Amino acid sequence: MTRNPAPPEASEGNHWEELVTVALLGTARRTPPGAAAGRDAPAALLDAAAVETVRRRAGMRPGRAAARVEPAAEDARPALPSAAARRLTMLLADRPGAGSGGRRGTAPDLMELLPQWLATANRQGFAAPPQALPALLDAARGRTDLRPAVLAFAGPRALWLARLNTDWRFALRSTPGGGAALPGPEEPERMRELWEEGLFAERVALLSAIRARDAAAARDLLATTWATERAEDRLMFLDSLRTGLAAADEPFLERALADRSRNVRATAAELLSALPGSALAGRMAERAGSCVAVDRTQGTPAIVVEAPHECDPGMERDGVLPKAPAGRGERSWWLGQLVEAAPLGAWSRRLGGRTPEEIVALPVADDWQDELHAAWCRAAVRQRDPSWSRALLGTPAAPEAGGPGAVSLAERAKLLGTLGSEERADWVAGFIAVHGLSEAFQLLGVCTVPWAGPLGRAVVDALNIARDAGSYPWSFSGVMGLAERCLDPAEAVRLEALTAVPDEPEDAAPGAGGYWAESFQRLVTTLRLRAAMQSELTRA
């Protein structure tokens, strides 16, 4: 069998292709161009390929020069103090899940402190160090809750970087106009152009910005295109009117009650019901009042309820949804919506001049109490009425399931949100003192950070009681985590005594003492770290 003769010398254009072909067939079947057959053929092929590779690279034609990247906009804010910059690097370098077996040890969870650090840095008006921007954007990419604070801190340079790296494009989506400044009142033409031709996110941002500084101007701008907007867009635009909601918005919202979209009608009705003096609130007060009265024929006055027997067109127009959810009676569903939308101030006149506390304390006939009180809770939250919230909350010593009106801890948490921060903290502190921490997690979540002194002491005392009782420490891990982020750092001194391993009662969970000591050590370390962070960011 004879070998194939070597092909003629390949031209420059197909020399590389010829070498590839020889490599695929093997030098036993085809000899590389310009080489002799035999044992030296493989080496000759590799040598030729190396030479051709250099020739191809050296002979590559230059491409069109790319446009020069414009430099990032200047950030005029003051630079971080050096100690705070080092702390930021430490926080960003932390990674969750570093512990073994799910046990955290005594080391603080630094990533959980990053939101607090960012909030303080933003309040102080510092600019982010340029070298920290990639790590900041990576952190915000993985945690959407960090994005607003990160983008505020990172400033214009973050948007500049996001345009160069697709991994950070969320920054452009999260910023109106991809980082372009929104037009102000001094640019009416540009404002109208953006409103009429901008992307939806840009239009929402523009409307929200105008609403924040001039409620009437935002409403007038929305009215110019309202009739031509899509239903889902109308709903989002209407939601922006929650900011600065006032009686002047009533005519526009009344017209929206006739909207072709049910969701738009429901939102307009909700906003109108938050205006106690609106015509809709008056209509709802009349309807709800006809369903609820005081029965004085018995020895003890009681509230009697006669729920609606139908949902008429007028009720539907005013936002009452006719179809009840699965498992819910229609009449109770309609009643709840009427009471929720009625002004709370009307009930005193309707029910004999009684105060909210006296009204809530009245017995309710025929098992209507839960429905009626739940609707009053929703009304108190919607109308931000602290007097009704106090009445429905009752005293902290009330049973865990609820106070005189609030029938769940979730409702209590919402009602607490209508009270001032100090009153809220005092109420939750009283609740913990009576009931402990097992039912308090939702309530602690609505309290202002850092926790006020009485609330912080109540939490620490309850943790100490659970520790001394040999309780399962793992069931308090959520509260302990909250305490690390929310306790006043000044409490660290008081907690020192709890860092030692306690004597375990006979019925204690195995290893509970060591876990409690470890948890308190971590809590003390975290509080001291937070104090250092605060000092580094506020030091001149």
HELIX and SHEET records of a PDB file:
HELIX    1   1 GLU A   12  ASN A   14  5                                   3    
HELIX    2   2 HIS A   15  LEU A   25  1                                  11    
HELIX    3   3 ALA A   41  ALA A   58  1                                  18    
HELIX    4   4 SER A   82  ALA A   93  1                                  12    
HELIX    5   5 LEU A  110  GLN A  124  1                                  15    
HELIX    6   6 PRO A  130  ALA A  132  5                                   3    
HELIX    7   7 LEU A  133  GLY A  142  1                                  10    
HELIX    8   8 THR A  144  LEU A  146  5                                   3    
HELIX    9   9 ARG A  147  ALA A  154  1                                   8    
HELIX   10  10 PRO A  156  ALA A  162  1                                   7    
HELIX   11  11 THR A  166  TRP A  168  5                                   3    
HELIX   12  12 PHE A  170  ARG A  173  1                                   4    
HELIX   13  13 PRO A  176  GLY A  179  5                                   4    
HELIX   14  14 PRO A  188  GLU A  197  1                                  10    
HELIX   15  15 PHE A  200  ARG A  213  1                                  14    
HELIX   16  16 ALA A  215  THR A  225  1                                  11    
HELIX   17  17 TRP A  226  THR A  228  5                                   3    
HELIX   18  18 ALA A  231  ASP A  239  1                                   9    
HELIX   19  19 SER A  240  ARG A  242  5                                   3    
HELIX   20  20 ALA A  247  ASP A  249  5                                   3    
HELIX   21  21 GLU A  250  ALA A  256  1                                   7    
HELIX   22  22 ARG A  262  SER A  273  1                                  12    
HELIX   23  23 ALA A  279  GLY A  289  1                                  11    
HELIX   24  24 PRO A  313  ARG A  317  1                                   5    
HELIX   25  25 GLU A  330  ALA A  341  1                                  12    
HELIX   26  26 GLY A  345  ARG A  350  1                                   6    
HELIX   27  27 PRO A  356  ALA A  361  1                                   6    
HELIX   28  28 ALA A  365  ASP A  367  5                                   3    
HELIX   29  29 GLN A  369  ARG A  382  1                                  14    
HELIX   30  30 PRO A  386  LEU A  393  1                                   8    
HELIX   31  31 LEU A  409  LEU A  416  1                                   8    
HELIX   32  32 SER A  421  HIS A  435  1                                  15    
HELIX   33  33 PHE A  441  LEU A  444  1                                   4    
HELIX   34  34 GLY A  453  ASP A  468  1                                  16    
HELIX   35  35 PRO A  473  PHE A  476  5                                   4    
HELIX   36  36 SER A  477  CYS A  486  1                                  10    
HELIX   37  37 PRO A  489  GLU A  491  5                                   3    
HELIX   38  38 ALA A  492  LEU A  495  1                                   4    
HELIX   39  39 GLU A  496  THR A  499  5                                   4    
HELIX   40  40 ALA A  512  THR A  538  1                                  27    
SHEET    1   A 2 VAL A 292  ASP A 295  0                                        
SHEET    2   A 2 ALA A 302  VAL A 305 -1                                        
END                                                                             
